[in-house]
Every structure is written in structure tokens, then in C-alpha cells.
């Protein structure tokens, strides 16, 4: 069976880290390692983790963001595979057992294996696969090229429900630390386009709404902020440059998403009363795609379904 390390990034989570660690220790097939990377906490996170003794390896670093903390944990791990868990969420008891079985039955062919994630009650109690309109038949499904799964309008995978091959994760550069938001999307696309992926059919992680909004980037960086779209520009530009072997519809999608990021920045600048910024962003959108730009200027409501035929991107349904 594969060896798996659990990596938990934490920042000021003294009220929830114990539950997260306990869910890893109580797995029907426990991980070989549990590593908590404290990203500069100023509360009692360290003392809570210390109570677990040698069962948990505690690493601290200056605050550098969640991507940095996760990458640090992967570098420190000794196992073949790395399973991420957020410090305010917890795993269901059979999560690693089911992930290990899928890895074994597919001979570890996939770069990463992802389970479903239950969203918190504040988000309607739906799971991630429901939100992504994604489903598979059977216990698991291996995709030889994951680009059609990761380029869906909403991806079905989340880091706290995913197990990565450690060596391949590090070889591809891990999480992009420069992105303080959307680094998970970048990771899933960069590590899943042109490479095999495997979906594992179970709820592996329970998300909670326990963390304070100030401790969640998604509470301050959302689609109404220019920061969100600035990170999106970096995200889509980098992926368009680095990904080879994309199908024509897939490349068209990346182009549209990069255009949309510039266009959204233009709209925010207009609403904020910054005409020069709006001009610069509109010029950037025009350079990405004159076709999309003219469509928007003419009043057309462009969506991804308008750009790519509905049958061009796999819906993730049973074959």
C-alpha cells in the first residue's frame, strides 16, 4: 500500500486545529506522518498541537501564505504521497483508506487523486461535485488526460480532499507561492493538464464555517475586488504560456478567461472612478482578443458556453 503524509497548514487556528489533527489520527488507515506547518500564528495553535506529542510533527515559519505552508510540508514529508487537510476542516473516517485503495488499484498512475468535499451549511450544504455538476460511476475513475476535468467552469476538486504524488508535485513546482489567491486553481490545472487524474467517489472532507472571516483569504479576496482579478490575470496568463498539448477548445477557454479578467478589472476601475486604469485594462483586454472585445462592446453577453460548444469540454459524467 502507498505511504501517505498528512500536511495541515495553520494560521491562528487554536480553536479548530485539534479536530483536524484528530480526524487524521482516527482514520481507519492512518497516515504515516502528520505534519502541521504553522504559518506565523500569534495565538495558542502551537500549544494545542504540542498536546499530541510525537504523533504530530510541528513546523513553524514566518507568515508567508497558505501556498508556502503547504509547499513546506510537502518538502518536509518522507512519504510517497501527500494528502492536504485544512486546519478548520476535518476528514471523514474512511477517507485515506479509500484514497489508498484507488492509488493501489490504479498503480499510482495519476498525478493526484481527488475525493468529494462537503461544503459548509452556510453554503447550502451541497458538496463540491454537485456544485461542479460532476459525477462518476463506480468507486473511482482514472482520466488519462485531466484537462477536460480541470477546465470545467467549476472544478470538482479541492486541496483538502486531494492526495498528490509527492515527487511529481515537487517536480512540477508545487503551489505557486506568488499567488495569494487562486493558487489552488493554478495547481490543479498545471498538475492536471496533460497528465492522468483520478476521481475517488466518496465524501472525504467536511468543510466548516468555523474560521473567522479575517483568517480566510476568500473572505477578503473575492470577485468584487480588483485583487481577485489581478491574481486571475497572473493565473490564466501563466497557464496559457506553460501548458502545451491543449485542445483547441481548451486553449480558447484560457484565452476567454484571461480576457474576462482584464475586462472585469476595467469595470472595477470605472466604478471606482479611475479612468486611466480603466483605459489600460480595456487595452489589455483588446490585446488578448479583439473578437471578444468587440463582442462585449456591442453589448453581447459572452459566457463560456458561447465560446466553446457544450460537447467540447467533458462534463465528467459516466462514459
VMD Tcl script that draws the C-alpha trace (Angstrom):
set ca {
  {0.00 0.00 0.00}
  {1.21 3.55 -0.64}
  {2.64 5.66 2.18}
  {0.81 8.94 2.78}
  {1.73 12.05 4.76}
  {-0.94 14.43 6.04}
  {0.02 18.11 5.67}
  {-2.02 20.71 7.59}
  {-1.22 24.43 7.13}
  {-2.38 26.57 10.05}
  {-2.63 30.24 10.95}
  {-4.26 31.25 14.26}
  {-6.40 28.10 14.45}
  {-6.20 27.18 18.12}
  {-9.96 26.63 18.13}
  {-10.10 24.11 15.26}
  {-6.68 22.53 14.73}
  {-7.32 19.81 17.34}
  {-10.35 18.50 15.44}
  {-8.42 18.45 12.16}
  {-5.47 16.54 13.63}
  {-7.80 14.15 15.45}
  {-9.59 13.33 12.18}
  {-6.24 12.36 10.66}
  {-5.24 10.23 13.65}
  {-8.63 8.50 13.70}
  {-8.51 7.34 10.08}
  {-9.26 3.66 9.56}
  {-5.92 3.64 7.72}
  {-3.92 6.45 9.40}
  {-1.26 8.43 7.54}
  {2.38 7.55 8.10}
  {3.11 11.19 9.00}
  {1.09 14.16 10.23}
  {2.82 17.50 9.66}
  {1.39 20.80 10.87}
  {3.03 23.86 9.31}
  {2.28 26.92 11.43}
  {2.39 29.97 9.17}
  {3.28 32.51 11.84}
  {0.38 32.09 14.29}
  {0.12 34.53 17.18}
  {-2.44 32.55 19.21}
  {-2.23 29.21 21.01}
  {-2.04 26.99 17.93}
  {1.38 25.62 18.93}
  {0.29 24.53 22.40}
  {-2.76 22.72 21.02}
  {-0.60 20.78 18.56}
  {2.03 20.07 21.23}
  {-0.57 18.13 23.23}
  {-0.46 15.39 20.57}
  {3.19 14.73 21.35}
  {5.26 12.74 18.87}
  {2.17 11.79 16.84}
  {2.38 15.14 15.07}
  {5.39 16.95 13.65}
  {5.12 20.69 14.24}
  {6.94 23.13 11.96}
  {6.76 26.91 12.28}
  {7.66 29.61 9.79}
  {7.17 33.34 9.34}
  {3.83 34.21 7.77}
  {4.19 33.60 4.03}
  {0.75 32.36 2.98}
  {-1.03 29.06 2.66}
  {0.75 28.01 -0.54}
  {4.13 28.44 1.14}
  {3.00 26.47 4.20}
  {1.71 23.58 2.09}
  {4.87 23.51 -0.02}
  {6.98 23.47 3.15}
  {5.02 20.49 4.44}
  {5.50 18.57 1.20}
  {9.25 19.25 1.25}
  {9.47 18.02 4.85}
  {7.44 14.85 4.25}
  {9.10 11.48 3.66}
  {6.11 9.56 2.29}
  {5.41 8.79 -1.36}
  {2.08 10.63 -1.31}
  {0.86 13.79 0.39}
  {-2.73 14.44 1.49}
  {-3.72 18.01 2.29}
  {-6.13 18.96 5.06}
  {-7.16 22.46 6.13}
  {-6.87 23.28 9.82}
  {-10.53 24.30 10.12}
  {-11.89 21.24 8.27}
  {-11.78 17.51 9.01}
  {-11.63 14.18 7.19}
  {-14.30 11.51 7.24}
  {-13.03 8.27 8.91}
  {-12.52 6.19 5.75}
  {-11.00 8.94 3.59}
  {-7.41 7.72 3.39}
  {-8.48 4.08 3.21}
  {-10.47 4.81 0.05}
  {-7.73 7.00 -1.41}
  {-5.06 4.36 -0.76}
  {-7.23 1.71 -2.40}
  {-7.70 3.85 -5.53}
  {-3.95 4.55 -5.69}
  {-3.17 0.84 -5.37}
  {-5.77 -0.30 -7.90}
  {-4.51 2.22 -10.48}
  {-0.86 1.51 -9.61}
  {-0.34 5.17 -8.70}
  {-0.72 6.26 -12.30}
  {-2.50 9.55 -11.56}
  {-0.58 12.66 -10.54}
  {-3.28 13.30 -7.96}
  {-6.42 11.65 -6.61}
  {-9.35 13.77 -5.50}
  {-12.39 12.94 -3.39}
  {-15.58 14.92 -2.98}
  {-15.80 17.66 -0.34}
  {-18.89 18.57 1.70}
  {-19.41 22.32 1.73}
  {-20.46 24.03 5.00}
  {-24.08 24.62 5.96}
  {-23.65 28.33 5.29}
  {-23.18 27.44 1.60}
  {-26.34 25.36 1.29}
  {-24.90 22.00 2.41}
  {-24.10 21.00 -1.16}
  {-20.97 19.06 -1.98}
  {-18.28 20.20 -4.40}
  {-19.20 17.67 -7.08}
  {-22.82 18.81 -7.04}
  {-21.72 22.42 -7.45}
  {-19.47 21.39 -10.34}
  {-22.16 19.16 -11.92}
  {-19.64 16.33 -11.76}
  {-20.19 12.62 -11.15}
  {-18.55 9.30 -11.91}
  {-19.72 5.69 -11.99}
  {-18.04 3.24 -9.62}
  {-15.58 3.75 -6.79}
  {-13.06 5.66 -8.86}
  {-12.41 6.85 -12.40}
  {-9.00 7.39 -13.99}
  {-8.69 10.07 -16.68}
  {-5.60 9.71 -18.88}
  {-5.53 13.46 -19.60}
  {-7.24 15.57 -16.96}
  {-7.55 18.79 -18.96}
  {-11.30 18.46 -19.52}
  {-11.90 17.97 -15.80}
  {-9.75 20.89 -14.65}
  {-11.02 23.30 -17.32}
  {-14.66 22.95 -16.35}
  {-16.45 26.20 -15.35}
  {-16.19 24.98 -11.75}
  {-13.58 22.36 -10.93}
  {-14.69 19.34 -8.84}
  {-11.50 19.09 -6.79}
  {-10.37 20.93 -3.64}
  {-6.97 20.72 -1.99}
  {-8.27 19.43 1.37}
  {-9.74 16.40 -0.40}
  {-6.77 15.64 -2.66}
  {-3.75 13.32 -2.45}
  {-0.71 14.21 -4.59}
  {2.25 12.13 -5.67}
  {4.95 13.92 -3.70}
  {7.72 13.55 -6.27}
  {5.58 14.73 -9.19}
  {4.14 17.58 -7.10}
  {7.64 18.90 -6.36}
  {8.91 18.30 -9.90}
  {6.12 20.48 -11.31}
  {6.88 23.24 -8.85}
  {4.22 22.68 -6.20}
  {1.85 25.55 -5.42}
  {2.69 28.94 -6.92}
  {3.52 30.97 -3.82}
  {3.30 34.33 -5.58}
  {-0.47 33.82 -5.86}
  {-2.08 34.67 -2.53}
  {-5.44 33.67 -4.00}
  {-6.46 31.09 -6.65}
  {-3.22 29.17 -6.14}
  {-5.29 26.00 -5.79}
  {-6.89 26.52 -9.22}
  {-3.46 27.13 -10.74}
  {-2.12 23.96 -9.12}
  {-4.96 21.74 -10.31}
  {-4.62 22.97 -13.90}
  {-0.83 22.97 -14.02}
  {-0.62 19.48 -12.47}
  {-3.66 18.05 -14.25}
  {-3.50 19.24 -17.86}
  {-1.88 16.58 -19.99}
  {-1.45 14.25 -17.02}
  {-3.63 11.43 -15.61}
  {-6.03 12.24 -12.77}
  {-8.30 10.05 -10.69}
  {-11.63 10.91 -9.08}
  {-12.49 8.85 -5.98}
  {-16.20 8.55 -5.30}
  {-16.74 9.47 -1.65}
  {-17.05 12.48 0.65}
  {-13.54 12.70 2.01}
  {-13.57 16.08 3.74}
  {-16.09 18.12 5.69}
  {-15.64 21.86 5.32}
  {-16.73 24.03 8.23}
  {-17.54 27.70 8.66}
  {-15.63 27.88 11.95}
  {-12.75 30.08 10.82}
  {-13.04 33.81 11.32}
  {-13.53 35.70 8.02}
  {-10.27 37.56 8.71}
  {-8.45 34.22 8.61}
  {-9.88 33.24 5.24}
  {-8.50 34.83 2.10}
  {-11.80 34.14 0.39}
  {-13.41 36.48 2.93}
  {-11.39 39.46 1.69}
  {-10.37 38.48 -1.85}
  {-13.49 37.78 -3.87}
  {-14.73 38.54 -7.42}
  {-15.80 42.05 -6.35}
  {-12.19 43.03 -5.61}
  {-9.51 44.02 -8.07}
  {-7.04 41.74 -6.22}
  {-9.06 38.69 -7.26}
  {-8.90 39.64 -10.93}
  {-5.23 40.68 -10.77}
  {-4.40 37.21 -9.47}
  {-6.65 35.79 -12.19}
  {-4.62 37.61 -14.86}
  {-1.46 36.02 -13.48}
  {-3.16 32.64 -13.27}
  {-4.51 32.46 -16.84}
  {-1.51 34.15 -18.46}
  {0.92 31.71 -16.84}
  {-1.17 28.66 -17.75}
  {-1.59 29.84 -21.35}
  {2.20 30.13 -21.61}
  {3.17 26.93 -19.84}
  {0.58 24.38 -20.96}
  {1.31 22.54 -24.18}
  {-0.85 19.94 -25.85}
  {-4.10 21.77 -25.15}
  {-7.01 21.03 -27.44}
  {-8.32 23.97 -29.47}
  {-11.43 24.39 -27.26}
  {-9.27 24.27 -24.11}
  {-6.93 26.99 -25.40}
  {-9.94 29.07 -26.40}
  {-11.24 28.81 -22.85}
  {-7.94 30.03 -21.38}
  {-7.97 32.97 -23.78}
  {-11.52 33.88 -22.79}
  {-10.76 33.66 -19.07}
  {-7.72 35.92 -19.46}
  {-9.83 38.39 -21.44}
  {-12.57 38.27 -18.79}
  {-10.04 39.05 -16.03}
  {-8.85 42.21 -17.81}
  {-12.42 43.21 -18.65}
  {-13.51 42.78 -15.02}
  {-10.60 44.94 -13.85}
  {-11.74 47.62 -16.32}
  {-15.27 47.58 -14.90}
  {-13.99 47.82 -11.31}
  {-11.77 50.76 -12.29}
  {-14.73 52.55 -13.89}
  {-16.89 52.05 -10.80}
  {-14.04 53.23 -8.57}
  {-13.54 56.42 -10.58}
  {-10.13 55.56 -12.07}
  {-10.47 56.30 -15.81}
  {-6.77 55.86 -16.62}
  {-6.72 52.41 -15.04}
  {-9.90 51.55 -16.92}
  {-8.26 52.58 -20.18}
  {-5.19 50.46 -19.53}
  {-7.27 47.40 -18.63}
  {-9.51 47.83 -21.67}
  {-6.42 47.98 -23.91}
  {-5.10 44.81 -22.28}
  {-8.44 43.06 -22.91}
  {-8.34 44.19 -26.54}
  {-4.83 42.78 -26.98}
  {-5.92 39.40 -25.60}
  {-8.82 39.08 -28.04}
  {-10.18 41.75 -30.40}
  {-13.03 39.33 -31.19}
  {-14.18 39.04 -27.57}
  {-13.65 42.78 -27.06}
  {-15.88 43.73 -29.98}
  {-18.49 41.29 -28.76}
  {-18.57 42.94 -25.33}
  {-18.58 46.47 -26.73}
  {-21.51 45.57 -28.98}
  {-23.50 44.51 -25.91}
  {-23.31 40.74 -26.28}
  {-23.37 38.76 -23.03}
  {-20.46 36.38 -23.61}
  {-20.22 33.24 -21.46}
  {-18.03 30.16 -21.70}
  {-20.92 28.27 -23.31}
  {-20.91 30.88 -26.07}
  {-17.19 30.42 -26.60}
  {-16.93 26.63 -26.60}
  {-19.55 24.12 -27.78}
  {-21.17 22.28 -24.88}
  {-19.83 18.92 -26.08}
  {-16.23 20.18 -26.41}
  {-15.45 20.05 -22.69}
  {-16.08 16.77 -20.86}
  {-18.88 17.08 -18.33}
  {-17.35 14.39 -16.15}
  {-20.38 12.14 -16.46}
  {-20.10 8.34 -16.74}
  {-18.78 7.16 -20.12}
}
mol new
graphics top color blue
foreach p $ca { graphics top sphere $p radius 0.5 }
foreach p [lrange $ca 0 end-1] q [lrange $ca 1 end] { graphics top cylinder $p $q radius 0.2 }
display resetview
